[in-house]
Amino acid sequence: MPAALLFLVLIASQPQVWSRWITPILPLFAIAAALATVSAGRCLAKWAAPRWRVAVVPMVASLALLPSLAGAVVGARERANDTRAQASAWAIAHIPAGSTVVVEQLALDLRPQPWRILFPIGEAGCVDGRQILNGGVKLEKVQKARRGSSIVDLGNVTPDKSLTCRADYAILTYYDLYLAEQEGFPEQVRRYRELIGSGRTVALFRAPARFAGWPTTRIIALHPPLVPKRVAKLESLP
């Protein structure tokens, strides 16, 4: 537990916190919760009538599960209000066939759409998103291209690769997050504004206040579109 608590303090002190970072210590907390539940049940059983003692520990365990059940219900409601899924549905219904679309959140439901899909990966620029969805990308190439960035987005595309990201539409999930903290990320905001140019927001999806976990997802029609003649393949990168 001391090592787990030290790890928790360490990740909580970072400027960016991702919930998945807590995964390595979840088993330790689960074991601690189980020990506490059994100990509490045994202590309470001493005060219970003999015929009820066997049922005390299962009853305490059931009460300990209530927060998890409540979290599962909230999670299901949040997934039903996923702004990224809403944006995908809007894009499928409104973006015409033959368009070039740059996306920051690759979704499987976009793969069969009749578009040219671009995905930004750092110094690689915007590459063939359908190739990534089809599983034809090696992890080491992605790791190298992202230049150590914890996320891949338009704001972290290098200036010399900006032309590879020009498209008819952009589906952005990180732009508004950068805008909210633009004092800390001036370079990323500047890159977004350069790439978006005079584009017009045609759809905006914000999560309700009670489901603040989802990002604001924005669909922008880019004017004038500057479509690359060829979409880069990640295999062609050094």
MDAnalysis code that builds the backbone (N, CA, C; Angstrom):
import MDAnalysis as mda
import numpy as np

u = mda.Universe.empty(714, n_residues=238, atom_resindex=np.repeat(np.arange(238), 3), trajectory=True)
u.add_TopologyAttr("name", ["N", "CA", "C"] * 238)
u.add_TopologyAttr("resid", np.arange(1, 239))
u.add_TopologyAttr("resname", ["MET", "PRO", "ALA", "ALA", "LEU", "LEU", "PHE", "LEU", "VAL", "LEU", "ILE", "ALA", "SER", "GLN", "PRO", "GLN", "VAL", "TRP", "SER", "ARG", "TRP", "ILE", "THR", "PRO", "ILE", "LEU", "PRO", "LEU", "PHE", "ALA", "ILE", "ALA", "ALA", "ALA", "LEU", "ALA", "THR", "VAL", "SER", "ALA", "GLY", "ARG", "CYS", "LEU", "ALA", "LYS", "TRP", "ALA", "ALA", "PRO", "ARG", "TRP", "ARG", "VAL", "ALA", "VAL", "VAL", "PRO", "MET", "VAL", "ALA", "SER", "LEU", "ALA", "LEU", "LEU", "PRO", "SER", "LEU", "ALA", "GLY", "ALA", "VAL", "VAL", "GLY", "ALA", "ARG", "GLU", "ARG", "ALA", "ASN", "ASP", "THR", "ARG", "ALA", "GLN", "ALA", "SER", "ALA", "TRP", "ALA", "ILE", "ALA", "HIS", "ILE", "PRO", "ALA", "GLY", "SER", "THR", "VAL", "VAL", "VAL", "GLU", "GLN", "LEU", "ALA", "LEU", "ASP", "LEU", "ARG", "PRO", "GLN", "PRO", "TRP", "ARG", "ILE", "LEU", "PHE", "PRO", "ILE", "GLY", "GLU", "ALA", "GLY", "CYS", "VAL", "ASP", "GLY", "ARG", "GLN", "ILE", "LEU", "ASN", "GLY", "GLY", "VAL", "LYS", "LEU", "GLU", "LYS", "VAL", "GLN", "LYS", "ALA", "ARG", "ARG", "GLY", "SER", "SER", "ILE", "VAL", "ASP", "LEU", "GLY", "ASN", "VAL", "THR", "PRO", "ASP", "LYS", "SER", "LEU", "THR", "CYS", "ARG", "ALA", "ASP", "TYR", "ALA", "ILE", "LEU", "THR", "TYR", "TYR", "ASP", "LEU", "TYR", "LEU", "ALA", "GLU", "GLN", "GLU", "GLY", "PHE", "PRO", "GLU", "GLN", "VAL", "ARG", "ARG", "TYR", "ARG", "GLU", "LEU", "ILE", "GLY", "SER", "GLY", "ARG", "THR", "VAL", "ALA", "LEU", "PHE", "ARG", "ALA", "PRO", "ALA", "ARG", "PHE", "ALA", "GLY", "TRP", "PRO", "THR", "THR", "ARG", "ILE", "ILE", "ALA", "LEU", "HIS", "PRO", "PRO", "LEU", "VAL", "PRO", "LYS", "ARG", "VAL", "ALA", "LYS", "LEU", "GLU", "SER", "LEU", "PRO"])
u.atoms.positions = np.array([
    [0.805, -1.227, 0.000],
    [0.000, 0.000, 0.000],
    [0.839, 1.279, 0.000],
    [1.970, 1.342, 0.742],
    [2.772, 2.575, 0.654],
    [3.223, 2.884, -0.777],
    [3.649, 1.857, -1.516],
    [4.067, 2.079, -2.903],
    [2.890, 2.535, -3.757],
    [1.712, 1.954, -3.517],
    [0.535, 2.340, -4.288],
    [0.139, 3.785, -3.999],
    [0.186, 4.162, -2.739],
    [-0.163, 5.538, -2.376],
    [0.844, 6.534, -2.939],
    [2.119, 6.160, -2.930],
    [3.145, 7.033, -3.510],
    [2.916, 7.204, -5.009],
    [2.564, 6.108, -5.684],
    [2.263, 6.176, -7.116],
    [1.054, 7.069, -7.367],
    [0.027, 6.958, -6.521],
    [-1.178, 7.773, -6.673],
    [-0.854, 9.255, -6.515],
    [-0.047, 9.589, -5.519],
    [0.356, 10.982, -5.314],
    [1.138, 11.489, -6.523],
    [1.999, 10.633, -7.056],
    [2.838, 11.028, -8.196],
    [1.993, 11.360, -9.418],
    [1.041, 10.490, -9.776],
    [0.251, 10.754, -10.978],
    [-0.733, 11.899, -10.752],
    [-1.191, 12.058, -9.503],
    [-2.135, 13.138, -9.226],
    [-1.465, 14.508, -9.278],
    [-0.152, 14.536, -9.143],
    [0.576, 15.805, -9.160],
    [0.933, 16.260, -10.576],
    [0.624, 15.441, -11.580],
    [0.971, 15.796, -12.956],
    [0.000, 16.834, -13.501],
    [0.457, 17.691, -14.442],
    [-0.452, 18.701, -15.019],
    [-1.573, 18.085, -15.840],
    [-1.309, 16.918, -16.453],
    [-2.351, 16.200, -17.188],
    [-2.574, 14.860, -16.506],
    [-3.816, 14.543, -16.228],
    [-4.148, 13.314, -15.526],
    [-5.124, 12.503, -16.384],
    [-4.769, 11.255, -16.634],
    [-5.635, 10.346, -17.389],
    [-6.081, 9.235, -16.445],
    [-7.349, 8.918, -16.488],
    [-7.898, 7.937, -15.548],
    [-7.238, 6.575, -15.702],
    [-6.786, 6.227, -16.896],
    [-6.180, 4.907, -17.099],
    [-4.849, 4.756, -16.362],
    [-4.256, 5.879, -15.969],
    [-2.978, 5.795, -15.269],
    [-3.108, 5.105, -13.910],
    [-4.307, 5.062, -13.370],
    [-4.488, 4.459, -12.047],
    [-4.610, 2.935, -12.141],
    [-4.674, 2.399, -13.365],
    [-4.860, 0.959, -13.550],
    [-3.835, 0.099, -12.797],
    [-2.538, 0.438, -12.793],
    [-1.578, -0.441, -12.112],
    [-1.842, -0.643, -10.630],
    [-2.490, 0.316, -9.979],
    [-2.691, 0.163, -8.533],
    [-4.112, -0.265, -8.180],
    [-4.973, -0.433, -9.160],
    [-6.337, -0.875, -8.862],
    [-6.377, -2.236, -8.161],
    [-5.569, -3.217, -8.579],
    [-5.612, -4.507, -7.860],
    [-5.280, -4.365, -6.378],
    [-4.317, -3.500, -6.039],
    [-3.957, -3.323, -4.636],
    [-5.111, -2.706, -3.846],
    [-5.784, -1.716, -4.433],
    [-6.923, -1.114, -3.755],
    [-8.085, -2.104, -3.648],
    [-8.242, -2.954, -4.662],
    [-9.305, -3.967, -4.611],
    [-9.049, -4.968, -3.484],
    [-7.800, -5.384, -3.334],
    [-7.449, -6.306, -2.247],
    [-7.684, -5.650, -0.889],
    [-7.281, -4.387, -0.766],
    [-7.482, -3.676, 0.498],
    [-8.972, -3.541, 0.819],
    [-9.774, -3.237, -0.201],
    [-11.220, -3.124, 0.021],
    [-11.822, -4.463, 0.440],
    [-11.338, -5.555, -0.167],
    [-11.844, -6.880, 0.199],
    [-11.487, -7.232, 1.645],
    [-10.251, -6.958, 2.046],
    [-9.842, -7.238, 3.428],
    [-10.665, -6.423, 4.422],
    [-10.887, -5.139, 4.082],
    [-11.673, -4.288, 4.970],
    [-13.111, -4.784, 5.080],
    [-13.679, -5.243, 3.948],
    [-15.056, -5.733, 3.950],
    [-15.185, -6.983, 4.818],
    [-14.254, -7.934, 4.626],
    [-14.313, -9.173, 5.409],
    [-14.103, -8.889, 6.898],
    [-13.153, -8.006, 7.228],
    [-12.893, -7.677, 8.633],
    [-14.105, -7.016, 9.276],
    [-14.725, -6.081, 8.550],
    [-15.916, -5.417, 9.085],
    [-17.051, -6.412, 9.276],
    [-17.205, -7.322, 8.302],
    [-18.267, -8.320, 8.423],
    [-18.077, -9.235, 9.622],
    [-16.849, -9.643, 9.867],
    [-16.571, -10.533, 10.995],
    [-16.790, -9.818, 12.321],
    [-16.404, -8.541, 12.376],
    [-16.641, -7.785, 13.609],
    [-18.137, -7.642, 13.886],
    [-18.908, -7.334, 12.850],
    [-20.359, -7.197, 13.029],
    [-21.012, -8.531, 13.357],
    [-20.450, -9.609, 12.814],
    [-21.042, -10.930, 13.068],
    [-20.997, -11.304, 14.542],
    [-20.000, -10.785, 15.260],
    [-19.913, -11.086, 16.679],
    [-21.105, -10.545, 17.454],
    [-21.734, -9.481, 16.929],
    [-22.855, -8.863, 17.621],
    [-24.195, -9.360, 17.105],
    [-24.150, -10.169, 16.045],
    [-25.396, -10.658, 15.458],
    [-25.829, -11.957, 16.130],
    [-27.111, -12.264, 15.955],
    [-27.627, -13.532, 16.478],
    [-26.941, -14.686, 15.745],
    [-26.764, -15.823, 16.407],
    [-26.036, -16.943, 15.793],
    [-26.567, -17.340, 14.414],
    [-27.891, -17.340, 14.241],
    [-28.435, -17.793, 12.955],
    [-28.183, -16.802, 11.819],
    [-27.797, -15.544, 12.165],
    [-27.560, -14.522, 11.134],
    [-26.084, -14.308, 10.835],
    [-25.209, -14.924, 11.618],
    [-23.780, -14.641, 11.474],
    [-23.233, -15.008, 10.092],
    [-23.723, -16.128, 9.548],
    [-23.230, -16.558, 8.232],
    [-23.557, -15.534, 7.157],
    [-24.655, -14.815, 7.322],
    [-25.110, -13.884, 6.283],
    [-24.517, -12.489, 6.431],
    [-23.835, -12.199, 7.543],
    [-23.365, -10.831, 7.779],
    [-22.318, -10.407, 6.756],
    [-21.304, -11.265, 6.542],
    [-20.239, -10.890, 5.597],
    [-20.793, -10.673, 4.190],
    [-21.639, -11.576, 3.639],
    [-22.219, -11.297, 2.314],
    [-23.037, -10.002, 2.277],
    [-23.726, -9.690, 3.375],
    [-24.498, -8.453, 3.418],
    [-23.586, -7.230, 3.370],
    [-22.491, -7.267, 4.126],
    [-21.529, -6.157, 4.105],
    [-20.908, -6.022, 2.714],
    [-20.583, -7.183, 2.091],
    [-20.008, -7.154, 0.743],
    [-20.989, -6.537, -0.256],
    [-22.280, -6.857, -0.093],
    [-23.299, -6.287, -0.989],
    [-23.372, -4.778, -0.832],
    [-23.294, -4.298, 0.409],
    [-23.302, -2.850, 0.637],
    [-22.064, -2.188, 0.031],
    [-20.907, -2.884, 0.099],
    [-19.680, -2.333, -0.472],
    [-19.754, -2.227, -1.990],
    [-20.616, -3.044, -2.617],
    [-20.754, -3.024, -4.072],
    [-21.643, -1.886, -4.572],
    [-22.409, -1.278, -3.668],
    [-23.352, -0.244, -4.117],
    [-22.680, 0.913, -4.857],
    [-21.539, 1.447, -4.366],
    [-20.893, 2.524, -5.137],
    [-20.494, 2.088, -6.543],
    [-20.039, 0.828, -6.679],
    [-19.666, 0.338, -8.001],
    [-20.881, 0.238, -8.917],
    [-21.995, -0.234, -8.363],
    [-23.221, -0.324, -9.162],
    [-23.703, 1.061, -9.578],
    [-23.619, 2.010, -8.641],
    [-24.015, 3.381, -8.985],
    [-23.106, 3.951, -10.068],
    [-21.794, 3.659, -9.959],
    [-20.862, 4.111, -10.984],
    [-21.151, 3.497, -12.336],
    [-21.567, 2.226, -12.352],
    [-21.898, 1.564, -13.619],
    [-23.114, 2.214, -14.273],
    [-24.105, 2.588, -13.458],
    [-25.291, 3.251, -13.995],
    [-24.931, 4.606, -14.586],
    [-24.123, 5.373, -13.839],
    [-23.692, 6.679, -14.336],
    [-22.872, 6.526, -15.616],
    [-21.991, 5.501, -15.646],
    [-21.186, 5.262, -16.841],
    [-22.038, 4.955, -18.058],
    [-23.100, 4.166, -17.859],
    [-23.994, 3.848, -18.980],
    [-24.688, 5.106, -19.492],
    [-25.088, 5.984, -18.577],
    [-25.726, 7.230, -19.000],
    [-24.736, 8.138, -19.715],
    [-23.489, 8.147, -19.235],
    [-22.471, 8.962, -19.898],
    [-22.212, 8.467, -21.316],
    [-22.130, 7.149, -21.480],
    [-21.882, 6.605, -22.821],
    [-23.016, 6.946, -23.769],
    [-24.229, 7.032, -23.235],
    [-25.356, 7.406, -24.083],
    [-25.286, 8.866, -24.511],
    [-24.481, 9.675, -23.802],
    [-24.324, 11.093, -24.138],
    [-22.920, 11.392, -24.660],
    [-22.271, 10.402, -25.249],
    [-20.917, 10.561, -25.780],
    [-20.939, 11.556, -26.936],
    [-20.282, 12.684, -26.763],
    [-20.276, 13.717, -27.801],
    [-19.575, 13.238, -29.068],
    [-18.610, 12.352, -28.929],
    [-17.902, 11.840, -30.100],
    [-18.809, 10.956, -30.942],
    [-19.632, 10.139, -30.279],
    [-20.587, 9.314, -31.010],
    [-21.640, 10.184, -31.693],
    [-22.076, 11.242, -31.011],
    [-23.043, 12.154, -31.610],
    [-22.462, 12.840, -32.840],
    [-21.187, 13.231, -32.745],
    [-20.537, 13.868, -33.892],
    [-20.403, 12.893, -35.054],
    [-20.061, 11.641, -34.759],
    [-19.956, 10.639, -35.821],
    [-21.294, 10.451, -36.528],
    [-22.382, 10.389, -35.744],
    [-23.708, 10.220, -36.345],
    [-24.064, 11.410, -37.241],
    [-23.736, 12.624, -36.779],
    [-24.017, 13.812, -37.591],
    [-23.194, 13.788, -38.874],
    [-21.917, 13.427, -38.746],
    [-21.041, 13.397, -39.913],
    [-21.517, 12.382, -40.941],
    [-21.933, 11.217, -40.498],
    [-22.410, 10.182, -41.415],
    [-23.649, 10.656, -42.160],
    [-24.484, 11.425, -41.468],
    [-25.736, 11.889, -42.087],
    [-25.542, 13.101, -42.998],
    [-24.503, 13.913, -42.773],
    [-24.414, 15.199, -43.470],
    [-23.193, 15.390, -44.365],
    [-22.075, 14.719, -44.078],
    [-20.884, 14.939, -44.900],
    [-21.009, 14.147, -46.193],
    [-20.904, 14.808, -47.341],
    [-21.121, 14.123, -48.620],
    [-20.010, 13.146, -48.971],
    [-20.365, 12.180, -49.804],
    [-19.393, 11.203, -50.266],
    [-18.291, 11.903, -51.061],
    [-17.093, 11.355, -50.981],
    [-15.966, 11.924, -51.695],
    [-15.242, 13.019, -50.942],
    [-15.729, 13.398, -49.760],
    [-15.089, 14.448, -48.970],
    [-13.828, 13.911, -48.293],
    [-12.933, 14.820, -47.992],
    [-11.764, 14.492, -47.179],
    [-12.026, 15.004, -45.768],
    [-11.905, 14.125, -44.782],
    [-12.256, 14.453, -43.408],
    [-11.069, 14.141, -42.504],
    [-10.618, 15.140, -41.751],
    [-9.567, 14.907, -40.770],
    [-10.232, 14.746, -39.409],
    [-9.890, 13.688, -38.690],
    [-10.536, 13.374, -37.414],
    [-9.470, 13.227, -36.334],
    [-9.825, 13.591, -35.108],
    [-8.923, 13.420, -33.969],
    [-9.301, 12.209, -33.136],
    [-10.445, 11.613, -33.417],
    [-10.892, 10.442, -32.684],
    [-11.323, 9.405, -33.706],
    [-10.460, 8.433, -33.960],
    [-10.789, 7.403, -34.933],
    [-11.875, 6.494, -34.366],
    [-12.968, 6.384, -35.091],
    [-14.086, 5.551, -34.652],
    [-14.375, 4.508, -35.722],
    [-14.684, 3.296, -35.286],
    [-14.901, 2.212, -36.235],
    [-16.087, 2.484, -37.152],
    [-17.082, 3.249, -36.672],
    [-18.241, 3.497, -37.526],
    [-17.924, 4.440, -38.676],
    [-16.739, 5.074, -38.646],
    [-16.337, 5.936, -39.757],
    [-15.638, 5.157, -40.871],
    [-15.165, 3.959, -40.566],
    [-14.367, 3.216, -41.541],
    [-15.107, 2.951, -42.854],
    [-16.392, 2.542, -42.839],
    [-17.050, 2.257, -44.121],
    [-17.567, 3.487, -44.864],
    [-17.375, 4.673, -44.305],
    [-17.923, 5.869, -44.946],
    [-17.146, 6.209, -46.226],
    [-17.823, 6.761, -47.224],
    [-17.183, 7.050, -48.526],
    [-16.375, 8.341, -48.504],
    [-15.471, 8.452, -47.550],
    [-14.639, 9.644, -47.420],
    [-13.170, 9.238, -47.482],
    [-12.333, 10.231, -47.668],
    [-10.902, 10.077, -47.415],
    [-10.672, 10.541, -45.990],
    [-10.208, 9.651, -45.125],
    [-10.076, 9.938, -43.696],
    [-8.609, 10.203, -43.363],
    [-8.353, 11.335, -42.712],
    [-7.010, 11.691, -42.283],
    [-6.937, 11.683, -40.757],
    [-5.775, 11.307, -40.235],
    [-5.580, 11.258, -38.785],
    [-4.231, 11.875, -38.460],
    [-4.179, 12.869, -37.541],
    [-2.915, 13.548, -37.243],
    [-2.035, 12.760, -36.272],
    [-0.752, 12.626, -36.638],
    [0.205, 11.961, -35.749],
    [1.512, 12.748, -35.755],
    [1.568, 13.828, -35.009],
    [2.806, 14.558, -34.762],
    [3.609, 14.894, -35.998],
    [4.868, 14.479, -36.003],
    [5.762, 14.837, -37.094],
    [5.456, 14.075, -38.387],
    [4.584, 13.071, -38.323],
    [4.158, 12.378, -39.536],
    [3.107, 13.181, -40.286],
    [2.539, 14.189, -39.649],
    [1.451, 14.934, -40.262],
    [0.165, 14.136, -40.196],
    [-0.707, 14.342, -41.157],
    [-1.969, 13.601, -41.217],
    [-1.809, 12.423, -42.161],
    [-2.079, 11.233, -41.660],
    [-1.864, 10.001, -42.418],
    [-3.209, 9.334, -42.695],
    [-3.152, 8.248, -43.413],
    [-4.345, 7.522, -43.828],
    [-5.044, 6.904, -42.611],
    [-6.168, 7.487, -42.206],
    [-6.895, 6.987, -41.040],
    [-7.513, 5.627, -41.271],
    [-7.937, 5.334, -42.501],
    [-8.538, 4.025, -42.778],
    [-7.507, 2.911, -42.614],
    [-6.263, 3.215, -42.958],
    [-5.194, 2.237, -42.769],
    [-5.033, 1.907, -41.287],
    [-5.119, 2.930, -40.437],
    [-4.995, 2.705, -38.998],
    [-6.177, 1.889, -38.485],
    [-7.383, 2.212, -38.947],
    [-8.564, 1.478, -38.504],
    [-8.517, 0.014, -38.953],
    [-7.864, -0.235, -40.069],
    [-7.751, -1.606, -40.558],
    [-6.624, -2.370, -39.889],
    [-5.905, -1.709, -38.969],
    [-4.876, -2.392, -38.200],
    [-3.556, -2.562, -38.910],
    [-3.282, -1.722, -39.893],
    [-2.045, -1.873, -40.645],
    [-0.944, -0.945, -40.215],
    [-0.827, -0.664, -38.929],
    [0.167, 0.289, -38.435],
    [0.967, -0.343, -37.305],
    [2.273, -0.151, -37.342],
    [3.134, -0.659, -36.272],
    [3.242, 0.369, -35.158],
    [3.172, -0.111, -33.931],
    [3.160, 0.777, -32.768],
    [4.414, 1.631, -32.690],
    [5.586, 1.056, -33.010],
    [6.822, 1.824, -32.874],
    [6.863, 3.020, -33.823],
    [6.224, 2.907, -34.997],
    [6.188, 4.032, -35.921],
    [5.309, 5.156, -35.372],
    [4.189, 4.768, -34.746],
    [3.312, 5.775, -34.149],
    [4.010, 6.462, -32.985],
    [4.669, 5.690, -32.140],
    [5.375, 6.251, -30.985],
    [6.450, 7.237, -31.420],
    [7.155, 6.905, -32.484],
    [8.194, 7.795, -32.974],
    [7.600, 9.066, -33.551],
    [6.505, 8.930, -34.290],
    [5.917, 10.082, -34.965],
    [5.233, 11.043, -34.002],
    [4.740, 10.549, -32.880],
    [4.008, 11.418, -31.966],
    [4.941, 12.279, -31.119],
    [6.251, 12.039, -31.178],
    [7.256, 12.871, -30.521],
    [7.041, 13.004, -29.019],
    [6.620, 11.939, -28.377],
    [6.472, 11.960, -26.933],
    [5.193, 12.606, -26.436],
    [4.345, 13.086, -27.336],
    [3.084, 13.698, -26.915],
    [2.155, 12.631, -26.350],
    [1.427, 12.980, -25.276],
    [0.524, 12.013, -24.659],
    [-0.728, 11.788, -25.496],
    [-1.030, 12.721, -26.387],
    [-2.184, 12.581, -27.269],
    [-1.764, 12.948, -28.686],
    [-2.563, 12.547, -29.647],
    [-2.315, 12.921, -31.036],
    [-3.476, 13.793, -31.501],
    [-3.154, 14.987, -31.966],
    [-4.176, 15.931, -32.391],
    [-3.576, 16.918, -33.377],
    [-4.405, 17.768, -33.936],
    [-3.926, 18.746, -34.914],
    [-2.957, 19.744, -34.289],
    [-3.139, 20.021, -33.009],
    [-2.290, 20.993, -32.349],
    [-0.847, 20.567, -32.223],
    [-0.569, 19.266, -32.370],
    [0.792, 18.763, -32.241],
    [1.395, 18.326, -33.577],
    [0.739, 18.670, -34.668],
    [1.308, 18.402, -35.990],
    [2.399, 19.434, -36.255],
    [3.537, 18.989, -36.757],
    [4.642, 19.909, -37.006],
    [4.304, 20.829, -38.186],
    [4.796, 22.076, -38.149],
    [4.449, 23.052, -39.193],
    [4.771, 22.581, -40.607],
    [5.860, 21.830, -40.785],
    [6.236, 21.409, -42.128],
    [5.297, 20.350, -42.700],
    [4.400, 19.804, -41.872],
    [3.451, 18.794, -42.336],
    [2.017, 19.328, -42.369],
    [1.830, 20.619, -42.238],
    [0.490, 21.187, -42.150],
    [-0.346, 20.928, -43.399],
    [0.284, 20.931, -44.568],
    [-0.470, 20.725, -45.803],
    [-1.069, 19.328, -45.891],
    [-0.494, 18.370, -45.173],
    [-1.055, 17.016, -45.210],
    [-2.382, 16.926, -44.470],
    [-2.721, 17.960, -43.686],
    [-3.935, 17.927, -42.863],
    [-5.078, 18.745, -43.450],
    [-4.883, 19.317, -44.611],
    [-5.962, 20.091, -45.215],
    [-7.054, 19.164, -45.718],
    [-8.295, 19.537, -45.478],
    [-9.411, 18.668, -45.821],
    [-10.668, 19.503, -46.026],
    [-11.778, 18.824, -46.338],
    [-13.067, 19.501, -46.487],
    [-13.727, 19.720, -45.125],
    [-13.528, 18.750, -44.233],
    [-14.131, 18.823, -42.901],
    [-13.115, 18.374, -41.862],
    [-13.267, 18.898, -40.648],
    [-12.446, 18.478, -39.512],
    [-13.370, 18.154, -38.345],
    [-13.180, 16.991, -37.739],
    [-13.929, 16.593, -36.542],
    [-12.955, 16.656, -35.374],
    [-13.113, 17.667, -34.518],
    [-12.132, 17.978, -33.486],
    [-12.669, 17.661, -32.096],
    [-11.875, 16.955, -31.309],
    [-12.268, 16.632, -29.934],
    [-11.358, 17.291, -28.897],
    [-10.243, 17.889, -29.335],
    [-9.300, 18.487, -28.385],
    [-9.212, 20.005, -28.493],
    [-9.740, 20.577, -29.554],
    [-9.589, 22.005, -29.786],
    [-10.135, 22.839, -28.627],
    [-11.345, 22.533, -28.179],
    [-11.950, 23.324, -27.106],
    [-11.239, 23.138, -25.777],
    [-10.623, 21.968, -25.568],
    [-9.835, 21.762, -24.355],
    [-8.615, 22.679, -24.352],
    [-7.977, 22.820, -25.493],
    [-6.838, 23.735, -25.594],
    [-7.278, 25.184, -25.424],
    [-8.428, 25.535, -25.997],
    [-8.922, 26.908, -25.870],
    [-9.171, 27.261, -24.407],
    [-9.675, 26.297, -23.639],
    [-9.982, 26.550, -22.233],
    [-8.716, 26.801, -21.414],
    [-7.555, 26.288, -21.901],
    [-6.294, 26.466, -21.186],
    [-5.227, 26.987, -22.153],
    [-5.616, 27.947, -22.983],
    [-4.705, 28.398, -24.032],
    [-3.462, 29.106, -23.505],
    [-3.518, 29.610, -22.287],
    [-2.311, 30.227, -21.726],
    [-1.204, 29.190, -21.521],
    [-1.576, 27.972, -21.258],
    [-0.594, 26.914, -21.069],
    [-0.215, 26.196, -22.353],
    [-1.015, 26.381, -23.413],
    [-0.765, 25.686, -24.678],
    [-0.873, 26.651, -25.856],
    [-0.106, 27.732, -25.851],
    [-0.224, 28.721, -26.926],
    [0.169, 28.174, -28.288],
    [1.170, 27.300, -28.319],
    [1.644, 26.760, -29.596],
    [0.576, 25.878, -30.237],
    [-0.073, 25.043, -29.418],
    [-1.108, 24.162, -29.959],
    [-2.294, 24.967, -30.500],
    [-2.705, 25.998, -29.752],
    [-3.824, 26.832, -30.215],
    [-3.464, 27.526, -31.522],
    [-2.222, 28.002, -31.623],
    [-1.799, 28.664, -32.854],
    [-1.815, 27.702, -34.024],
    [-1.388, 26.461, -33.817],
    [-1.395, 25.475, -34.890],
    [-2.822, 25.177, -35.330],
    [-3.740, 25.062, -34.378],
    [-5.140, 24.838, -34.735],
    [-5.665, 25.965, -35.617],
    [-5.422, 27.191, -35.202],
    [-5.950, 28.329, -35.944],
    [-5.347, 28.423, -37.333],
    [-4.090, 28.039, -37.473],
    [-3.479, 28.022, -38.797],
    [-4.123, 26.969, -39.693],
    [-4.400, 25.790, -39.124],
    [-4.950, 24.705, -39.922],
    [-6.438, 24.881, -40.208],
    [-7.153, 25.442, -39.242],
    [-8.594, 25.644, -39.435],
    [-8.850, 26.814, -40.366],
    [-8.030, 27.863, -40.264],
    [-8.176, 29.023, -41.141],
    [-9.526, 29.682, -40.993],
    [-10.199, 29.883, -42.112],
    [-11.506, 30.548, -42.103],
    [-12.647, 29.544, -42.061],
    [-12.370, 28.353, -41.545],
    [-13.408, 27.327, -41.479],
    [-14.598, 27.744, -40.623],
    [-15.724, 27.095, -40.876],
    [-16.970, 27.431, -40.177],
    [-17.454, 26.211, -39.399],
    [-17.788, 26.424, -38.118],
    [-18.329, 25.338, -37.306],
    [-19.745, 25.026, -37.759],
    [-19.973, 23.793, -38.213],
    [-21.293, 23.399, -38.707],
    [-22.034, 22.528, -37.702],
    [-21.338, 22.000, -36.703],
    [-21.996, 21.203, -35.661],
    [-21.136, 21.248, -34.407],
    [-21.807, 21.371, -33.267],
    [-21.098, 21.455, -31.987],
    [-21.835, 20.597, -30.966],
    [-21.097, 19.721, -30.309],
    [-21.705, 18.795, -29.358],
    [-21.033, 18.955, -28.004],
    [-21.811, 19.410, -27.023],
    [-21.321, 19.577, -25.656],
    [-22.060, 18.608, -24.745],
    [-21.320, 17.992, -23.846],
    [-21.941, 17.076, -22.891],
    [-22.704, 17.873, -21.843],
    [-23.845, 17.356, -21.354],
    [-24.535, 18.018, -20.244],
    [-23.613, 18.162, -19.041],
    [-23.892, 19.136, -18.196],
    [-23.023, 19.426, -17.053],
    [-22.817, 18.201, -16.172],
    [-23.827, 17.351, -16.057],
    [-23.702, 16.175, -15.187],
    [-22.858, 15.073, -15.821],
    [-22.552, 15.219, -17.128],
    [-21.696, 14.259, -17.822],
    [-20.491, 14.999, -18.398],
    [-19.750, 15.647, -17.519],
    [-18.660, 16.517, -17.953],
    [-17.438, 15.746, -18.442],
    [-17.486, 14.429, -18.403],
    [-16.324, 13.650, -18.808],
    [-16.057, 13.653, -20.295],
    [-17.063, 13.965, -21.107],
    [-16.868, 13.948, -22.554],
    [-16.384, 15.303, -23.045],
    [-15.500, 15.318, -24.043],
    [-15.004, 16.594, -24.571],
    [-16.036, 17.252, -25.471],
    [-15.915, 18.554, -25.628],
    [-16.726, 19.253, -26.626],
    [-16.204, 18.855, -28.001],
    [-17.066, 18.299, -28.822],
    [-16.666, 17.833, -30.152],
    [-17.228, 18.790, -31.193],
    [-16.364, 19.238, -32.072],
    [-16.706, 20.286, -33.035],
    [-16.439, 19.784, -34.459],
    [-17.400, 20.010, -35.337],
    [-17.232, 19.680, -36.754],
    [-17.125, 20.986, -37.532],
    [-16.033, 21.131, -38.274],
    [-15.757, 22.375, -38.984],
    [-15.680, 22.102, -40.484],
    [-16.402, 22.921, -41.254],
    [-16.274, 22.909, -42.709],
    [-15.152, 23.874, -43.067],
    [-14.123, 23.361, -43.710],
    [-12.938, 24.154, -43.994],
    [-13.084, 24.869, -45.338],
    [-12.814, 26.165, -45.336],
    [-12.921, 26.977, -46.558],
    [-11.682, 27.851, -46.700],
    [-11.056, 27.838, -47.861],
    [-11.294, 26.853, -48.933],
    [-10.545, 25.564, -48.613],
    [-11.097, 24.425, -48.988],
    [-10.384, 23.175, -48.706],
    [-9.148, 23.051, -49.578],
    [-8.070, 22.629, -48.984],
    [-6.841, 22.365, -49.713],
    [-6.520, 20.902, -49.509],
    [-6.948, 20.072, -50.446],
    [-6.875, 18.630, -50.282],
    [-5.558, 18.118, -50.854],
    [-4.814, 17.363, -50.071],
    [-3.562, 16.803, -50.604],
    [-3.844, 15.816, -51.721],
    [-2.932, 15.759, -52.692],
    [-3.119, 14.838, -53.805],
    [-2.941, 13.396, -53.361],
    [-2.161, 13.176, -52.334],
    [-1.885, 11.813, -51.895],
    [-1.876, 11.759, -50.378],
    [-2.518, 10.753, -49.819],
    [-2.544, 10.565, -48.369],
    [-1.331, 9.758, -47.958],
    [-0.594, 10.262, -46.956],
    [0.630, 9.576, -46.519],
    [0.305, 8.257, -45.857],
    [1.130, 7.277, -46.137],
    [1.049, 5.973, -45.482],
    [2.101, 5.925, -44.385],
    [1.738, 5.395, -43.243],
    [2.671, 5.395, -42.124],
    [3.882, 4.495, -42.412],
    [3.705, 3.464, -43.258],
    [4.816, 2.591, -43.577],
    [5.916, 3.310, -44.351],
    [5.544, 4.395, -45.042],
    [6.518, 5.102, -45.858],
    [7.396, 6.041, -45.038],
    [7.113, 6.177, -43.753],
    [7.889, 7.074, -42.913],
    [9.198, 6.408, -42.496],
    [10.218, 7.214, -42.236],
    [11.477, 6.634, -41.786],
    [11.335, 6.062, -40.376],
])
